[in-house]
Amino acid sequence: MLTRQERNAFILLAVVTLAVITGYIIIESTGKSSFSTRFTSTSADGSLVVLEGTVDRVIVTKNGEGLILDVNGTSVFIPASSAKGVTLKRGDSVQLYGVVQTYKGEKEVVVQQRGDILLL
């Protein structure tokens, strides 16, 4: 049998768990568009951004699994885990969600999931 304090702790834990699950469902249903900003050259590293434009160049990484794109003059890195099944070519119109990082002194967008790549 649980003591009163244990019972209260269990109820509190259940309420917090339910709140976290509900929050997760609400955030997932609103999508990344609610939390992202348009990419600019001044976007801060670590920020979630959306980049929309035309693919100017597609490069397959040396190991053959990842992709590096040039979209409207912005470098986009798609790691192997996100690139599986992705077929992009020069001239494709895309909308990409990713995180900004600086690589070799240049800003780039790193796509984290396959679902963050949308062909328009």
C-alpha positions as CSV (number, residue, x, y, z in Angstrom):
1,M,0.0,0.0,0.0
2,L,1.3,3.5,-0.8
3,T,1.7,6.1,1.8
4,R,-0.1,9.4,1.3
5,Q,3.1,11.2,0.1
6,E,3.9,8.4,-2.4
7,R,0.3,8.5,-3.7
8,N,0.5,12.3,-4.1
9,A,3.9,12.0,-5.8
10,F,2.5,9.4,-8.2
11,I,-0.5,11.6,-9.0
12,L,1.7,14.6,-9.6
13,L,4.0,12.6,-11.9
14,A,1.0,11.3,-13.9
15,V,-0.3,14.9,-14.3
16,V,3.1,16.2,-15.4
17,T,3.5,13.3,-17.9
18,L,0.1,14.0,-19.3
19,A,0.9,17.7,-19.7
20,V,4.2,16.9,-21.5
21,I,2.5,14.5,-23.9
22,T,-0.3,17.0,-24.6
23,G,2.3,19.8,-25.2
24,Y,4.2,17.5,-27.6
25,I,1.1,16.7,-29.6
26,I,0.1,20.3,-29.9
27,I,3.6,21.4,-31.0
28,E,3.9,18.6,-33.5
29,S,0.5,19.4,-35.0
30,T,1.4,23.1,-35.5
31,G,4.5,22.1,-37.5
32,K,7.9,23.8,-37.9
33,S,6.5,26.8,-39.7
34,S,5.3,28.2,-36.5
35,F,8.7,28.1,-34.9
36,S,11.0,28.9,-37.9
37,T,12.1,32.2,-39.4
38,R,13.1,33.0,-43.0
39,F,16.8,32.4,-43.6
40,T,18.9,35.5,-44.0
41,S,22.7,36.0,-44.0
42,T,22.3,37.3,-40.5
43,S,20.4,34.3,-39.1
44,A,22.0,33.2,-35.8
45,D,23.7,29.8,-35.6
46,G,21.4,27.2,-34.0
47,S,18.2,29.0,-35.2
48,L,15.5,27.0,-37.0
49,V,14.9,28.5,-40.4
50,V,13.0,28.0,-43.6
51,L,14.7,28.4,-47.0
52,E,12.6,28.5,-50.1
53,G,14.1,28.8,-53.6
54,T,15.5,27.0,-56.6
55,V,18.2,24.4,-56.5
56,D,21.2,25.7,-58.4
57,R,23.6,22.8,-57.7
58,V,23.5,19.3,-56.2
59,I,26.7,17.7,-54.9
60,V,26.9,14.2,-53.5
61,T,29.3,14.0,-50.5
62,K,32.5,11.9,-50.8
63,N,30.9,8.9,-49.0
64,G,28.0,9.1,-51.4
65,E,25.3,9.3,-48.9
66,G,24.8,13.0,-48.0
67,L,24.0,15.9,-50.3
68,I,25.2,19.5,-50.5
69,L,22.8,21.9,-52.3
70,D,23.1,25.4,-53.4
71,V,19.7,27.1,-53.1
72,N,19.6,30.7,-54.1
73,G,23.2,31.1,-53.2
74,T,22.9,29.4,-49.8
75,S,24.6,26.2,-49.0
76,V,22.4,23.4,-47.6
77,F,23.7,20.2,-46.1
78,I,21.5,17.1,-46.0
79,P,23.2,14.4,-44.0
80,A,22.9,10.7,-45.1
81,S,20.2,10.0,-42.5
82,S,18.0,12.7,-44.1
83,A,19.0,12.2,-47.7
84,K,17.8,8.6,-48.2
85,G,15.2,8.6,-50.9
86,V,15.7,12.2,-51.8
87,T,16.0,13.0,-55.5
88,L,16.8,16.6,-56.2
89,K,18.1,18.1,-59.4
90,R,19.1,21.5,-60.6
91,G,16.0,23.7,-61.2
92,D,13.8,22.1,-58.6
93,S,11.8,24.5,-56.4
94,V,12.1,23.5,-52.8
95,Q,11.2,24.6,-49.3
96,L,13.6,23.4,-46.6
97,Y,13.6,23.5,-42.9
98,G,16.9,23.3,-41.0
99,V,19.2,24.7,-38.4
100,V,21.7,27.4,-39.2
101,Q,25.4,26.7,-38.7
102,T,28.6,28.4,-39.8
103,Y,30.9,26.0,-41.7
104,K,34.3,27.3,-42.9
105,G,33.2,30.9,-42.2
106,E,30.0,30.6,-44.3
107,K,26.4,30.3,-43.1
108,E,24.6,27.1,-44.1
109,V,21.4,25.3,-43.4
110,V,21.5,21.8,-42.1
111,V,18.4,19.7,-42.8
112,Q,17.7,17.3,-39.9
113,Q,14.8,15.1,-41.2
114,R,13.6,13.8,-44.6
115,G,10.2,15.5,-43.9
116,D,11.9,18.9,-43.8
117,I,12.5,18.8,-47.6
118,L,9.4,19.8,-49.6
119,L,9.3,19.9,-53.4
120,L,7.2,22.8,-54.6
